[in-house]
Amino acid sequence: MRNTLALILTVGAASPALAASGPFFSLGNTDFVVLLGFIVFIAVLFYFKVPGMIGGALDNRAEGIKSELDEARALHEEARSLLASYERKQREVQGQADAIVAAAKEDAVLAADQAKADLESSIARRLAAAQDQIASAEASAVKEVRDHAVTVAVSAASAILAKQMTAAQANSLIDASITDVDTKLH
């Protein structure tokens, strides 16, 4: 079998040069037979509308690619708009955060000023209360000293009068006091 195959290959390699000899329009000429086979093949392709099917398949493929590109563009535009929206929201949120921080700082300054004013007024009230207590204590001390001085003076006067006064003078003073009280009460 190997010998037969080698013989066919050797003859087949030399025969195309030999087959082209003779009249062109004869079935003995391989070029004409190949041309007829090629024309029949093309005719069969056109009969079964293969070029239309290939063209339709290519058109469908082109439409699919075009629709995918359109969808990709739409997704790209949607992504850009979302990105722009998120960037805008981020800027708005940053602005709001800055405003909140500024308001918080301002509130802190106002609260510190208010606390300072409240502390000063509290200190002033406590100072005034302390001065009132000092004045009250001073007045109380002065009254105590006066009361004590009066008590001492009355004691001293009583002692002096008791030494200088006789019993008859004391009785007359008591009677005069009783009369005086009786006239004032009635």
Secondary structure, DSSP 8 states (H G I E B T S, - for coil): -HHHHHHHHHHHHHHHHHHT-S-TTSTT-HHHHHHHHHHHHHHHHHHTTHHHHHHHHHHHHHHHHHHHHHHHHHHHHHHHHHHHHHHHHHHHHHHHHHHHHHHHHHHHHHHHHHHHHHHHHHHHHHHHHHHHHHHHHHHHHHHHHHHHHHHHHHHHHHHHHHHH--HHHHHHHHHHHHHHHHHHH-
